[in-house]
Amino acid sequence: MKLFGTDLNKRTAITFTLHFLIIIDIILITVAIIFTLPENVALDIQMFDFCVCILLLAEWAINFHMSSPKTAYLKNKGNIITLIASIPFDTILPAVIPGISLLRYLRLLKLLRVIVLFNRFYNDFSRFISKTNLDKILVGLIFTVMLFTVLLWIFGSSNSLFDYFYFVIVTLTTVGYGDITPQTYNEKVITIVLIIVGIFLFSTIPAALSSFLTERLLKKDAKKQNNAFEDSMRVKFESLENELETFHEENRQLREEIKELKEIIKEK
């Protein structure tokens, strides 16, 4: 699998996919909690959330299986909270116990799941941001949006502040709906500069992501090479130990033979 021209191994691809599903699940659950949705839409969201929960439970089980010691993994409160939040009670209980009086409180479990998922995503995302320097890029992006919005509002004359903000966002993201266009000379000049700045600004994002993924894969390759080197050296060391033991054994046998020969010579 490739992302931004960088080869990804299966574990990295699964991690990115799971994080993407977590983001979507957080948004959908939040919408379902806040708004009253049509029954078919709510059911689709519930089924999607159920599938994400199954994936999270599978991941939890794999991490538990790979942990050592397992008692320490179970004693970790964060792991227990993650397990509880990953169980889709709001889907299971209505099917097992129809008409249960506590169903209205199951939204609290959804809220708990949102908090746990967001906390997990936030921790991973903050580490990702710090390693890729995307925090600086985001600051530059926000500053660019604010600066050009104000410039267009000051030197332009045909739209409101919000319209210029909308125009800057659409232009920077290269969407270009065309519903708002620069009309005056000042607006056109500022828009030209905005497009040039946007090209350089947005080109740094895939470059930063590609650099991060490449560095991560190189570290994994280096770790594999170090492990392979350590294994080969361990095998050679064990081989030398075996050869040394064999040499000592042969030397001991040779001494015994010499001793026996000396005794035979003395007897004669």
Contacts in CASP RR format, 6 or more apart in sequence:
PFRMAT RR
TARGET T0000
AUTHOR 0000-0000-0000
METHOD contacts of the structure
MODEL  1
MKLFGTDLNKRTAITFTLHFLIIIDIILITVAIIFTLPENVALDIQMFDF
CVCILLLAEWAINFHMSSPKTAYLKNKGNIITLIASIPFDTILPAVIPGI
SLLRYLRLLKLLRVIVLFNRFYNDFSRFISKTNLDKILVGLIFTVMLFTV
LLWIFGSSNSLFDYFYFVIVTLTTVGYGDITPQTYNEKVITIVLIIVGIF
LFSTIPAALSSFLTERLLKKDAKKQNNAFEDSMRVKFESLENELETFHEE
NRQLREEIKELKEIIKEK
1 7 0 8 1.000
1 8 0 8 1.000
1 10 0 8 1.000
1 13 0 8 1.000
2 8 0 8 1.000
3 13 0 8 1.000
3 16 0 8 1.000
3 209 0 8 1.000
3 210 0 8 1.000
3 213 0 8 1.000
4 206 0 8 1.000
4 209 0 8 1.000
4 210 0 8 1.000
4 213 0 8 1.000
5 210 0 8 1.000
6 210 0 8 1.000
6 213 0 8 1.000
6 214 0 8 1.000
6 217 0 8 1.000
7 217 0 8 1.000
8 16 0 8 1.000
8 213 0 8 1.000
8 217 0 8 1.000
9 217 0 8 1.000
9 220 0 8 1.000
12 213 0 8 1.000
12 216 0 8 1.000
12 217 0 8 1.000
18 55 0 8 1.000
18 56 0 8 1.000
18 59 0 8 1.000
19 121 0 8 1.000
19 124 0 8 1.000
19 125 0 8 1.000
21 52 0 8 1.000
21 55 0 8 1.000
22 52 0 8 1.000
22 117 0 8 1.000
22 120 0 8 1.000
22 121 0 8 1.000
23 121 0 8 1.000
24 48 0 8 1.000
25 48 0 8 1.000
25 49 0 8 1.000
25 52 0 8 1.000
25 117 0 8 1.000
26 114 0 8 1.000
26 117 0 8 1.000
26 118 0 8 1.000
26 121 0 8 1.000
28 45 0 8 1.000
28 48 0 8 1.000
28 49 0 8 1.000
29 45 0 8 1.000
29 49 0 8 1.000
29 110 0 8 1.000
29 113 0 8 1.000
29 114 0 8 1.000
30 114 0 8 1.000
31 37 0 8 1.000
31 45 0 8 1.000
32 42 0 8 1.000
32 45 0 8 1.000
32 46 0 8 1.000
32 110 0 8 1.000
33 107 0 8 1.000
33 110 0 8 1.000
33 111 0 8 1.000
33 114 0 8 1.000
37 45 0 8 1.000
46 90 0 8 1.000
46 91 0 8 1.000
49 88 0 8 1.000
49 91 0 8 1.000
49 110 0 8 1.000
49 113 0 8 1.000
50 88 0 8 1.000
50 91 0 8 1.000
53 86 0 8 1.000
53 87 0 8 1.000
53 88 0 8 1.000
53 91 0 8 1.000
53 113 0 8 1.000
54 88 0 8 1.000
56 82 0 8 1.000
56 86 0 8 1.000
57 83 0 8 1.000
57 86 0 8 1.000
57 87 0 8 1.000
60 79 0 8 1.000
60 82 0 8 1.000
60 83 0 8 1.000
60 86 0 8 1.000
63 73 0 8 1.000
63 79 0 8 1.000
64 70 0 8 1.000
64 73 0 8 1.000
64 74 0 8 1.000
64 79 0 8 1.000
67 73 0 8 1.000
73 79 0 8 1.000
74 80 0 8 1.000
81 112 0 8 1.000
81 116 0 8 1.000
82 116 0 8 1.000
82 120 0 8 1.000
84 112 0 8 1.000
85 109 0 8 1.000
85 112 0 8 1.000
85 113 0 8 1.000
85 115 0 8 1.000
85 116 0 8 1.000
85 117 0 8 1.000
86 113 0 8 1.000
86 116 0 8 1.000
89 106 0 8 1.000
89 109 0 8 1.000
90 103 0 8 1.000
90 106 0 8 1.000
90 107 0 8 1.000
90 109 0 8 1.000
90 110 0 8 1.000
93 100 0 8 1.000
93 103 0 8 1.000
93 106 0 8 1.000
94 100 0 8 1.000
94 103 0 8 1.000
128 134 0 8 1.000
128 212 0 8 1.000
129 135 0 8 1.000
129 138 0 8 1.000
131 212 0 8 1.000
132 208 0 8 1.000
132 209 0 8 1.000
132 211 0 8 1.000
132 212 0 8 1.000
133 208 0 8 1.000
134 205 0 8 1.000
134 208 0 8 1.000
137 201 0 8 1.000
137 204 0 8 1.000
137 205 0 8 1.000
137 208 0 8 1.000
140 201 0 8 1.000
141 172 0 8 1.000
141 201 0 8 1.000
144 168 0 8 1.000
144 172 0 8 1.000
144 194 0 8 1.000
144 197 0 8 1.000
144 198 0 8 1.000
144 201 0 8 1.000
145 165 0 8 1.000
145 168 0 8 1.000
145 169 0 8 1.000
145 172 0 8 1.000
148 168 0 8 1.000
148 190 0 8 1.000
148 193 0 8 1.000
148 194 0 8 1.000
148 197 0 8 1.000
149 161 0 8 1.000
149 164 0 8 1.000
149 165 0 8 1.000
149 168 0 8 1.000
151 190 0 8 1.000
152 159 0 8 1.000
152 164 0 8 1.000
152 167 0 8 1.000
152 168 0 8 1.000
152 187 0 8 1.000
152 190 0 8 1.000
152 191 0 8 1.000
153 160 0 8 1.000
153 161 0 8 1.000
153 164 0 8 1.000
155 184 0 8 1.000
155 186 0 8 1.000
155 187 0 8 1.000
155 190 0 8 1.000
156 164 0 8 1.000
156 184 0 8 1.000
156 186 0 8 1.000
156 187 0 8 1.000
157 183 0 8 1.000
157 184 0 8 1.000
158 183 0 8 1.000
158 184 0 8 1.000
158 187 0 8 1.000
159 167 0 8 1.000
159 180 0 8 1.000
163 180 0 8 1.000
166 180 0 8 1.000
167 180 0 8 1.000
168 194 0 8 1.000
170 176 0 8 1.000
170 177 0 8 1.000
170 178 0 8 1.000
170 180 0 8 1.000
171 191 0 8 1.000
171 194 0 8 1.000
171 195 0 8 1.000
172 194 0 8 1.000
172 198 0 8 1.000
172 201 0 8 1.000
172 202 0 8 1.000
173 202 0 8 1.000
174 202 0 8 1.000
182 188 0 8 1.000
182 190 0 8 1.000
182 191 0 8 1.000
END
